[in-house]
Amino acid sequence: MSTMKEAIIHPNLQVTIEDAQIPTPKPDEVIIKIVFAGTNPIDWKGADEVSARAMHGDLENPLHKNAGKDMAGYVHSIGSKVFDFKLGDRVVAVNHSSGFAEYGVGPAHTTAHIPDGISFEEAATTGLAYITAALALYRHLPLPEPWNPAKEATPLVIYGASSAVGAFAVKLAVLSNIHPIIAIAGGGGDIIAPVLRADKGDILLDYRSGKEALVKSIRRVAPHVKYVFDSISNEETVELLTSVLEPNGSIYASSLGGSQLKIPAGIQLEIPFAPGLWEPYDPAGPEGPKSPNIAPRAFSHAFFGYLSFAWSEGLIKVHPHKVLPNGLASLEEGIKGLRDGKNHGLKYLYEIAATPGVAGRS
Ligand SMILES: NC(=O)c1ccc[n+]([C@@H]2O[C@H](COP(=O)([O-])OP(=O)(O)OC[C@H]3O[C@@H](n4cnc5c(N)ncnc54)[C@H](OP(=O)(O)O)[C@@H]3O)[C@@H](O)[C@H]2O)c1
Protein backbone atom coordinates (compact mmCIF):
# COMPACT_ATOMS: atom_id res chain seq x y z
CA MET A 1 0.00 0.00 0.00
CA SER A 2 1.62 3.30 -1.01
CA THR A 3 -1.30 5.65 -0.56
CA MET A 4 -2.78 7.06 2.62
CA LYS A 5 -5.35 9.57 3.82
CA GLU A 6 -4.32 13.12 4.71
CA ALA A 7 -6.23 16.23 5.77
CA ILE A 8 -6.02 19.46 3.81
CA ILE A 9 -6.98 22.74 5.51
CA HIS A 10 -8.48 25.16 2.99
CA PRO A 11 -8.20 28.95 3.43
CA ASN A 12 -11.73 29.18 4.90
CA LEU A 13 -10.61 26.52 7.42
CA GLN A 14 -12.76 23.89 5.77
CA VAL A 15 -10.99 20.52 5.98
CA THR A 16 -11.10 17.78 3.38
CA ILE A 17 -9.67 14.27 3.70
CA GLU A 18 -7.84 13.24 0.55
CA ASP A 19 -5.65 10.46 -0.84
CA ALA A 20 -1.91 11.06 -0.94
CA GLN A 21 1.34 9.13 -1.34
CA ILE A 22 2.97 7.77 1.79
CA PRO A 23 6.11 9.91 2.18
CA THR A 24 9.61 8.47 1.85
CA PRO A 25 12.36 9.66 4.21
CA LYS A 26 15.23 11.96 3.28
CA PRO A 27 18.57 10.87 4.81
CA ASP A 28 17.94 12.66 8.12
CA GLU A 29 14.24 11.84 8.54
CA VAL A 30 12.03 9.07 9.84
CA ILE A 31 8.54 8.30 8.54
CA ILE A 32 6.05 7.83 11.35
CA LYS A 33 2.83 5.79 11.28
CA ILE A 34 0.86 8.34 13.24
CA VAL A 35 -1.36 7.27 16.12
CA PHE A 36 -2.25 10.73 17.48
CA ALA A 37 -1.83 14.20 15.95
CA GLY A 38 -2.15 17.50 17.83
CA THR A 39 -3.13 20.99 16.69
CA ASN A 40 -1.48 24.38 17.24
CA PRO A 41 -2.66 27.93 16.55
CA ILE A 42 -0.40 28.07 13.47
CA ASP A 43 -2.60 25.44 11.83
CA TRP A 44 -5.44 27.95 11.43
CA LYS A 45 -3.24 31.04 11.23
CA GLY A 46 -1.25 29.44 8.40
CA ALA A 47 -4.40 28.75 6.43
CA ASP A 48 -5.48 32.35 6.96
CA GLU A 49 -2.12 33.61 5.78
CA VAL A 50 -2.22 31.41 2.69
CA SER A 51 -5.68 32.75 1.97
CA ALA A 52 -4.46 36.36 2.22
CA ARG A 53 -1.51 35.66 -0.08
CA ALA A 54 -3.82 33.96 -2.57
CA MET A 55 -6.12 36.99 -2.56
CA HIS A 56 -3.16 39.15 -3.54
CA GLY A 57 -2.45 36.74 -6.37
CA ASP A 58 1.03 35.76 -5.20
CA LEU A 59 0.29 32.12 -4.54
CA GLU A 60 -0.61 29.59 -7.17
CA ASN A 61 -2.17 26.99 -4.93
CA PRO A 62 -4.20 28.47 -2.07
CA LEU A 63 -4.52 25.18 -0.20
CA HIS A 64 -2.82 25.02 3.16
CA LYS A 65 -1.53 21.50 2.56
CA ASN A 66 -1.51 18.93 5.37
CA ALA A 67 -0.31 21.45 7.94
CA GLY A 68 0.00 19.27 11.06
CA LYS A 69 3.06 19.86 13.16
CA ASP A 70 2.69 17.50 16.15
CA MET A 71 2.52 13.73 15.68
CA ALA A 72 3.14 10.64 17.79
CA GLY A 73 3.34 7.06 16.51
CA TYR A 74 5.64 4.24 15.37
CA VAL A 75 8.76 4.60 13.22
CA HIS A 76 7.75 3.14 9.86
CA SER A 77 10.87 3.83 7.75
CA ILE A 78 14.25 5.45 8.33
CA GLY A 79 16.59 7.68 6.33
CA SER A 80 20.19 6.61 5.71
CA LYS A 81 21.77 9.15 8.12
CA VAL A 82 19.46 8.54 11.09
CA PHE A 83 21.43 6.97 13.93
CA ASP A 84 19.14 7.11 16.94
CA PHE A 85 15.85 5.47 15.88
CA LYS A 86 14.90 2.02 14.60
CA LEU A 87 11.80 0.55 12.97
CA GLY A 88 8.86 0.26 15.36
CA ASP A 89 10.20 2.77 17.93
CA ARG A 90 7.51 4.80 19.70
CA VAL A 91 8.26 8.45 18.91
CA VAL A 92 6.87 11.96 19.00
CA ALA A 93 7.90 14.46 16.33
CA VAL A 94 7.33 18.00 15.22
CA ASN A 95 7.76 19.27 11.68
CA HIS A 96 6.69 22.16 9.43
CA SER A 97 3.80 20.01 8.18
CA SER A 98 2.75 16.44 7.27
CA GLY A 99 1.19 15.50 10.64
CA PHE A 100 -2.48 15.42 9.63
CA ALA A 101 -2.16 12.08 7.90
CA GLU A 102 -1.69 8.36 8.37
CA TYR A 103 2.06 8.76 7.87
CA GLY A 104 4.13 11.86 8.68
CA VAL A 105 7.73 13.00 8.40
CA GLY A 106 9.86 13.36 11.54
CA PRO A 107 13.15 15.21 11.11
CA ALA A 108 15.59 13.27 13.32
CA HIS A 109 16.55 16.36 15.33
CA THR A 110 12.92 17.16 16.22
CA THR A 111 11.88 13.59 17.01
CA ALA A 112 12.03 12.00 20.48
CA HIS A 113 11.63 8.53 21.93
CA ILE A 114 8.48 8.03 24.00
CA PRO A 115 9.36 6.02 27.10
CA ASP A 116 7.10 3.40 28.71
CA GLY A 117 4.39 4.98 30.80
CA ILE A 118 3.73 7.84 28.36
CA SER A 119 0.95 7.22 25.84
CA PHE A 120 0.90 8.43 22.23
CA GLU A 121 -1.97 10.67 23.21
CA GLU A 122 0.05 12.35 25.96
CA ALA A 123 3.17 12.60 23.80
CA ALA A 124 1.28 14.35 20.99
CA THR A 125 0.69 17.37 23.27
CA THR A 126 4.36 18.31 23.36
CA GLY A 127 6.24 18.86 20.06
CA LEU A 128 5.90 22.44 18.86
CA ALA A 129 4.89 23.98 22.20
CA TYR A 130 7.72 22.24 24.06
CA ILE A 131 10.50 23.19 21.65
CA THR A 132 9.24 26.79 21.31
CA ALA A 133 9.36 27.14 25.10
CA ALA A 134 12.87 25.66 25.13
CA LEU A 135 14.02 28.04 22.39
CA ALA A 136 12.58 31.00 24.30
CA LEU A 137 14.27 30.19 27.61
CA TYR A 138 17.58 28.83 26.44
CA ARG A 139 18.38 30.33 23.02
CA HIS A 140 16.68 33.70 23.25
CA LEU A 141 16.82 34.34 27.00
CA PRO A 142 20.20 33.56 28.57
CA LEU A 143 18.76 31.19 31.18
CA PRO A 144 20.50 28.12 32.60
CA GLU A 145 19.48 24.73 31.16
CA PRO A 146 17.93 22.05 33.40
CA TRP A 147 21.26 20.16 33.47
CA ASN A 148 23.01 23.28 34.80
CA PRO A 149 20.33 24.73 37.10
CA ALA A 150 20.32 28.29 38.41
CA LYS A 151 22.26 28.93 41.60
CA GLU A 152 20.84 32.36 42.32
CA ALA A 153 17.42 34.05 42.24
CA THR A 154 16.46 34.79 38.61
CA PRO A 155 13.00 36.39 38.38
CA LEU A 156 11.15 35.37 35.20
CA VAL A 157 7.72 36.58 34.10
CA ILE A 158 5.80 34.15 31.87
CA TYR A 159 2.66 35.63 30.33
CA GLY A 160 0.10 33.20 28.93
CA ALA A 161 1.22 30.52 31.39
CA SER A 162 -1.78 28.29 30.63
CA SER A 163 -1.12 28.22 26.89
CA ALA A 164 0.72 25.13 25.71
CA VAL A 165 3.88 27.13 25.00
CA GLY A 166 3.64 29.15 28.23
CA ALA A 167 2.96 26.07 30.35
CA PHE A 168 6.01 24.24 28.96
CA ALA A 169 8.06 27.38 29.64
CA VAL A 170 6.94 27.27 33.28
CA LYS A 171 7.72 23.53 33.55
CA LEU A 172 11.18 23.94 32.02
CA ALA A 173 11.93 26.98 34.19
CA VAL A 174 11.13 24.96 37.32
CA LEU A 175 13.45 22.18 36.10
CA SER A 176 16.16 24.83 35.65
CA ASN A 177 15.59 26.07 39.22
CA ILE A 178 14.65 29.49 37.82
CA HIS A 179 12.73 31.36 40.52
CA PRO A 180 10.73 33.35 41.33
CA ILE A 181 8.45 32.59 38.38
CA ILE A 182 5.67 35.11 37.96
CA ALA A 183 3.12 33.15 35.90
CA ILE A 184 0.25 35.13 34.40
CA ALA A 185 -2.85 33.32 33.12
CA GLY A 186 -6.64 33.56 33.10
CA GLY A 187 -9.29 30.84 33.09
CA GLY A 188 -6.73 28.12 32.34
CA GLY A 189 -4.47 29.08 35.26
CA ASP A 190 -5.43 26.01 37.30
CA ILE A 191 -3.38 23.78 35.03
CA ILE A 192 -0.12 25.47 35.93
CA ALA A 193 -0.70 26.24 39.63
CA PRO A 194 0.49 22.77 40.81
CA VAL A 195 3.81 23.16 38.95
CA LEU A 196 4.76 26.43 40.65
CA ARG A 197 6.96 26.44 43.77
CA ALA A 198 5.47 28.86 46.30
CA ASP A 199 8.36 27.94 48.64
CA LYS A 200 10.75 29.49 46.08
CA GLY A 201 8.67 32.63 45.60
CA ASP A 202 6.64 31.65 42.50
CA ILE A 203 3.20 33.21 42.09
CA LEU A 204 0.26 32.84 39.74
CA LEU A 205 -1.48 36.07 38.69
CA ASP A 206 -4.73 36.51 36.82
CA TYR A 207 -4.45 38.82 33.80
CA ARG A 208 -8.08 39.75 34.26
CA SER A 209 -7.18 41.72 37.41
CA GLY A 210 -5.88 44.57 35.23
CA LYS A 211 -2.57 46.28 34.61
CA GLU A 212 -2.28 48.27 37.83
CA ALA A 213 -2.87 45.27 40.10
CA LEU A 214 -0.54 43.10 38.02
CA VAL A 215 2.32 45.62 38.10
CA LYS A 216 1.95 45.95 41.88
CA SER A 217 1.98 42.16 42.41
CA ILE A 218 4.95 41.63 40.09
CA ARG A 219 6.98 44.40 41.77
CA ARG A 220 6.21 42.97 45.21
CA VAL A 221 7.75 39.61 44.24
CA ALA A 222 10.47 40.92 41.94
CA PRO A 223 11.38 44.61 42.04
CA HIS A 224 13.95 44.10 39.26
CA VAL A 225 12.88 41.92 36.33
CA LYS A 226 15.31 41.39 33.46
CA TYR A 227 13.54 38.57 31.60
CA VAL A 228 10.01 37.98 30.38
CA PHE A 229 8.53 35.43 28.02
CA ASP A 230 5.22 36.44 26.48
CA SER A 231 3.33 33.67 24.67
CA ILE A 232 0.37 35.97 23.94
CA SER A 233 1.92 39.26 22.75
CA ASN A 234 -0.64 41.90 22.03
CA GLU A 235 -0.65 45.64 22.69
CA GLU A 236 -1.76 45.16 26.31
CA THR A 237 0.77 42.48 27.18
CA VAL A 238 3.62 44.45 25.63
CA GLU A 239 2.62 47.55 27.58
CA LEU A 240 2.35 45.64 30.85
CA LEU A 241 5.52 43.61 30.49
CA THR A 242 7.79 46.37 29.25
CA SER A 243 6.62 48.49 32.17
CA VAL A 244 7.93 45.93 34.69
CA LEU A 245 11.19 45.18 32.87
CA GLU A 246 14.34 47.05 33.81
CA PRO A 247 14.55 49.93 31.29
CA ASN A 248 18.05 48.93 30.16
CA GLY A 249 19.68 45.58 29.47
CA SER A 250 16.55 43.47 29.86
CA ILE A 251 15.00 41.07 27.32
CA TYR A 252 11.41 40.67 26.16
CA ALA A 253 11.00 37.30 24.42
CA SER A 254 7.81 36.79 22.45
CA SER A 255 6.44 33.75 20.69
CA LEU A 256 4.90 36.08 18.11
CA GLY A 257 6.94 38.32 15.88
CA GLY A 258 5.88 41.37 13.97
CA SER A 259 6.19 45.10 13.78
CA GLN A 260 3.14 45.51 16.02
CA LEU A 261 5.36 44.97 19.05
CA LYS A 262 6.39 48.44 20.23
CA ILE A 263 9.34 47.73 22.49
CA PRO A 264 11.16 50.62 24.23
CA ALA A 265 14.70 51.27 22.99
CA GLY A 266 16.60 49.92 26.04
CA ILE A 267 14.81 46.54 25.96
CA GLN A 268 15.93 43.80 23.60
CA LEU A 269 13.23 41.98 21.61
CA GLU A 270 13.79 38.26 21.00
CA ILE A 271 11.51 36.02 18.95
CA PRO A 272 11.93 32.27 19.20
CA PHE A 273 10.81 30.85 15.87
CA ALA A 274 10.49 27.07 15.83
CA PRO A 275 10.14 26.74 12.02
CA GLY A 276 13.73 28.01 11.76
CA LEU A 277 14.76 24.58 13.06
CA TRP A 278 13.91 22.99 9.72
CA GLU A 279 15.58 25.52 7.47
CA PRO A 280 18.65 24.12 5.68
CA TYR A 281 20.60 27.28 6.51
CA ASP A 282 20.78 29.54 9.53
CA PRO A 283 20.61 33.20 8.43
CA ALA A 284 21.95 34.24 11.85
CA GLY A 285 24.85 31.77 11.70
CA PRO A 286 28.49 32.84 11.58
CA GLU A 287 28.70 32.53 7.78
CA GLY A 288 25.53 34.47 7.09
CA PRO A 289 22.54 33.18 5.13
CA LYS A 290 24.37 30.08 3.85
CA SER A 291 25.61 29.00 7.28
CA PRO A 292 24.76 25.32 7.90
CA ASN A 293 21.96 25.04 10.42
CA ILE A 294 24.19 23.17 12.91
CA ALA A 295 23.50 25.06 16.14
CA PRO A 296 19.68 24.98 15.94
CA ARG A 297 19.78 21.29 14.95
CA ALA A 298 22.12 20.46 17.83
CA PHE A 299 19.87 22.42 20.20
CA SER A 300 16.81 20.41 19.13
CA HIS A 301 18.63 17.08 19.40
CA ALA A 302 19.61 17.99 22.95
CA PHE A 303 16.17 19.19 23.99
CA PHE A 304 14.21 16.32 22.42
CA GLY A 305 16.65 13.89 24.05
CA TYR A 306 16.04 15.73 27.32
CA LEU A 307 12.26 15.39 26.85
CA SER A 308 12.56 11.57 26.69
CA PHE A 309 14.81 11.61 29.75
CA ALA A 310 12.55 13.97 31.72
CA TRP A 311 9.52 11.80 30.94
CA SER A 312 11.26 8.60 31.96
CA GLU A 313 12.32 10.23 35.25
CA GLY A 314 8.82 11.62 35.85
CA LEU A 315 10.16 15.20 35.77
CA ILE A 316 7.82 16.79 33.23
CA LYS A 317 4.10 16.47 32.68
CA VAL A 318 2.33 16.70 29.32
CA HIS A 319 -0.26 19.38 28.48
CA PRO A 320 -3.91 18.72 29.40
CA HIS A 321 -5.75 17.51 26.32
CA LYS A 322 -9.01 16.46 24.76
CA VAL A 323 -9.35 13.86 22.00
CA LEU A 324 -11.93 15.04 19.47
CA PRO A 325 -14.14 12.31 17.94
CA ASN A 326 -13.67 10.69 14.52
CA GLY A 327 -10.01 11.56 14.09
CA LEU A 328 -9.19 14.04 11.36
CA ALA A 329 -12.90 14.45 10.61
CA SER A 330 -12.91 16.77 13.67
CA LEU A 331 -9.91 18.79 12.55
CA GLU A 332 -12.07 21.64 11.27
CA GLU A 333 -13.88 21.87 14.61
CA GLY A 334 -10.53 21.77 16.43
CA ILE A 335 -8.77 24.52 14.52
CA LYS A 336 -11.87 26.73 14.60
CA GLY A 337 -11.97 26.14 18.37
CA LEU A 338 -8.37 27.36 18.63
CA ARG A 339 -9.16 30.39 16.48
CA ASP A 340 -12.16 31.22 18.68
CA GLY A 341 -10.21 30.80 21.94
CA LYS A 342 -12.27 27.88 23.26
CA ASN A 343 -9.29 25.86 24.51
CA HIS A 344 -8.46 27.16 27.96
CA GLY A 345 -5.33 25.27 29.01
CA LEU A 346 -6.15 22.46 26.58
CA LYS A 347 -4.57 20.81 23.52
CA TYR A 348 -6.88 19.23 20.94
CA LEU A 349 -5.86 15.79 19.67
CA TYR A 350 -6.97 13.52 16.82
CA GLU A 351 -6.71 9.71 16.74
CA ILE A 352 -5.77 8.96 13.15
CA ALA A 353 -7.25 5.44 13.08
CA ALA A 354 -10.64 6.88 14.10
CA THR A 355 -10.78 8.92 10.87
CA PRO A 356 -13.47 7.64 8.48
CA GLY A 357 -11.78 5.78 5.61
CA VAL A 358 -8.66 4.90 7.62
CA ALA A 359 -8.37 1.18 8.27
CA GLY A 360 -7.91 -0.30 11.74
CA ARG A 361 -7.35 1.20 15.18
CA SER A 362 -3.79 0.84 16.58
N1 LIG B 1 7.21 31.38 17.40
C1 LIG B 1 6.88 30.10 17.27
O1 LIG B 1 7.63 29.31 16.70
C2 LIG B 1 5.58 29.64 17.86
C3 LIG B 1 5.40 28.28 18.12
C4 LIG B 1 4.21 27.87 18.74
C5 LIG B 1 3.23 28.81 19.04
N2 LIG B 1 3.44 30.12 18.72
C6 LIG B 1 2.42 31.13 19.06
O2 LIG B 1 2.38 31.23 20.48
C7 LIG B 1 1.06 31.51 20.91
C8 LIG B 1 0.63 30.46 21.94
O3 LIG B 1 0.54 29.19 21.31
P1 LIG B 1 -0.02 27.95 22.13
O4 LIG B 1 0.05 26.75 21.30
O5 LIG B 1 0.60 27.95 23.46
O6 LIG B 1 -1.55 28.41 22.27
P2 LIG B 1 -2.75 27.74 23.06
O7 LIG B 1 -2.31 26.65 23.95
O8 LIG B 1 -3.82 27.46 22.10
O9 LIG B 1 -3.20 28.99 23.97
C9 LIG B 1 -4.41 28.95 24.64
C10 LIG B 1 -4.31 29.86 25.86
O10 LIG B 1 -4.10 31.20 25.46
C11 LIG B 1 -4.55 32.04 26.51
N3 LIG B 1 -5.02 33.31 25.93
C12 LIG B 1 -5.73 33.47 24.82
N4 LIG B 1 -5.96 34.79 24.61
C13 LIG B 1 -5.36 35.45 25.64
C14 LIG B 1 -5.24 36.83 26.00
N5 LIG B 1 -5.77 37.80 25.24
N6 LIG B 1 -4.55 37.12 27.10
C15 LIG B 1 -4.00 36.15 27.84
N7 LIG B 1 -4.10 34.85 27.57
C16 LIG B 1 -4.78 34.51 26.48
C17 LIG B 1 -5.68 31.30 27.19
O11 LIG B 1 -5.39 31.44 28.56
P3 LIG B 1 -6.51 31.38 29.71
O12 LIG B 1 -7.30 30.12 29.43
O13 LIG B 1 -5.72 31.27 30.97
O14 LIG B 1 -7.32 32.61 29.58
C18 LIG B 1 -5.56 29.85 26.68
O15 LIG B 1 -5.38 28.92 27.71
C19 LIG B 1 0.18 31.50 19.64
O16 LIG B 1 0.01 32.83 19.21
C20 LIG B 1 1.02 30.73 18.64
O17 LIG B 1 0.73 31.07 17.31
C21 LIG B 1 4.58 30.55 18.16
The ligand as a Tripos MOL2 file, in Angstrom:
@<TRIPOS>MOLECULE
LIG
   48    52     1     0     0
SMALL
NO_CHARGES

@<TRIPOS>ATOM
      1 N1          7.2090   31.3760   17.3980 N.am      1 LIG1
      2 C1          6.8770   30.1050   17.2720 C.2       1 LIG1
      3 O1          7.6330   29.3120   16.7000 O.2       1 LIG1
      4 C2          5.5800   29.6380   17.8640 C.ar      1 LIG1
      5 C3          5.3970   28.2780   18.1240 C.ar      1 LIG1
      6 C4          4.2090   27.8740   18.7420 C.ar      1 LIG1
      7 C5          3.2300   28.8150   19.0420 C.ar      1 LIG1
      8 N2          3.4370   30.1190   18.7240 N.ar      1 LIG1
      9 C6          2.4230   31.1340   19.0600 C.3       1 LIG1
     10 O2          2.3830   31.2320   20.4840 O.3       1 LIG1
     11 C7          1.0570   31.5150   20.9070 C.3       1 LIG1
     12 C8          0.6300   30.4630   21.9370 C.3       1 LIG1
     13 O3          0.5400   29.1890   21.3110 O.3       1 LIG1
     14 P1         -0.0240   27.9480   22.1260 P.3       1 LIG1
     15 O4          0.0520   26.7530   21.2970 O.co2     1 LIG1
     16 O5          0.6030   27.9530   23.4610 O.co2     1 LIG1
     17 O6         -1.5460   28.4120   22.2750 O.3       1 LIG1
     18 P2         -2.7470   27.7410   23.0620 P.3       1 LIG1
     19 O7         -2.3050   26.6450   23.9490 O.co2     1 LIG1
     20 O8         -3.8200   27.4620   22.0970 O.co2     1 LIG1
     21 O9         -3.1960   28.9940   23.9710 O.3       1 LIG1
     22 C9         -4.4120   28.9540   24.6380 C.3       1 LIG1
     23 C10        -4.3070   29.8580   25.8620 C.3       1 LIG1
     24 O10        -4.0990   31.1980   25.4600 O.3       1 LIG1
     25 C11        -4.5480   32.0390   26.5060 C.3       1 LIG1
     26 N3         -5.0220   33.3070   25.9310 N.ar      1 LIG1
     27 C12        -5.7310   33.4650   24.8180 C.ar      1 LIG1
     28 N4         -5.9610   34.7920   24.6120 N.ar      1 LIG1
     29 C13        -5.3610   35.4510   25.6360 C.ar      1 LIG1
     30 C14        -5.2420   36.8250   25.9970 C.ar      1 LIG1
     31 N5         -5.7710   37.7990   25.2440 N.pl3     1 LIG1
     32 N6         -4.5490   37.1250   27.1010 N.ar      1 LIG1
     33 C15        -4.0000   36.1510   27.8430 C.ar      1 LIG1
     34 N7         -4.0960   34.8470   27.5710 N.ar      1 LIG1
     35 C16        -4.7750   34.5130   26.4840 C.ar      1 LIG1
     36 C17        -5.6770   31.3010   27.1910 C.3       1 LIG1
     37 O11        -5.3940   31.4390   28.5560 O.3       1 LIG1
     38 P3         -6.5140   31.3830   29.7130 P.3       1 LIG1
     39 O12        -7.2960   30.1230   29.4310 O.co2     1 LIG1
     40 O13        -5.7230   31.2730   30.9660 O.co2     1 LIG1
     41 O14        -7.3200   32.6110   29.5840 O.co2     1 LIG1
     42 C18        -5.5570   29.8520   26.6850 C.3       1 LIG1
     43 O15        -5.3850   28.9160   27.7100 O.3       1 LIG1
     44 C19         0.1820   31.5040   19.6390 C.3       1 LIG1
     45 O16         0.0140   32.8300   19.2080 O.3       1 LIG1
     46 C20         1.0160   30.7320   18.6440 C.3       1 LIG1
     47 O17         0.7290   31.0690   17.3060 O.3       1 LIG1
     48 C21         4.5840   30.5450   18.1580 C.ar      1 LIG1
@<TRIPOS>BOND
     1     1     2 1
     2     2     3 2
     3     2     4 1
     4     4     5 ar
     5     4    48 ar
     6     5     6 ar
     7     6     7 ar
     8     7     8 ar
     9     8     9 1
    10     8    48 ar
    11     9    10 1
    12     9    46 1
    13    10    11 1
    14    11    12 1
    15    11    44 1
    16    12    13 1
    17    13    14 1
    18    14    15 2
    19    14    16 1
    20    14    17 1
    21    17    18 1
    22    18    19 2
    23    18    20 1
    24    18    21 1
    25    21    22 1
    26    22    23 1
    27    23    24 1
    28    23    42 1
    29    24    25 1
    30    25    26 1
    31    25    36 1
    32    26    27 ar
    33    26    35 ar
    34    27    28 ar
    35    28    29 ar
    36    29    30 ar
    37    29    35 ar
    38    30    31 1
    39    30    32 ar
    40    32    33 ar
    41    33    34 ar
    42    34    35 ar
    43    36    37 1
    44    36    42 1
    45    37    38 1
    46    38    39 2
    47    38    40 1
    48    38    41 1
    49    42    43 1
    50    44    45 1
    51    44    46 1
    52    46    47 1
@<TRIPOS>SUBSTRUCTURE
     1 LIG1         1 GROUP 0 **** ****
